[in-house]
């Protein structure tokens, strides 16, 4: 497979790297675009993780209304006002609002799950009849898996990204972190559905 200029441009666009880096990645992948994209995502995500502890005091509040029945307000933060004004940042915030409307997460990250909720769900799983005959160590691992699966569906960061099911929401945010060079996080959100009150 050859390396085309269109693939180089497309890879640059998707990952936020320079043309030279995009060309190198495609060359190393023998022109296989998907393999090059995967390699660049891994590099970008690694860089993004290093930025994850930096303070985020800027950003924006995005709103989204779906079919006049579901409304979402989400606060997405970054480090500088400059990044907050970029169209790509606004697009990310809009995508996150759409994700919340579609998937109704309860928490932004796993760290936001109240310990009481986690322990209550753990106790519920441990009390299951199907675990009574299992050895304690095996039961513990089964419950751990059940908890991970249960909360993955309720945690925004862990959910499969609705606009690209090859990544999670966390991957999508890290992709934007790699492009912008700044830490980005969802601080809070609220989802309202017509006829349903909390």
Secondary structure, DSSP 8 states (H G I E B T S, - for coil): ----HHHHHHHHHHH---HHHHHHHHHHTTT-HHHHHHHHHHHHHHHHHHHTTS---EEEEEEEEETTTEEEEEEEEES-HHHHTSHHHHHHHHHHHHHHHHH--SBSSGGGS-HHHHHHHHHHHHT-GGGTTS-HHHHHHHHHHHHHHHHHTTBGGGSB-TT-TTSBHHHHHHHHHHHHSS--EEEEEEEEETTB--
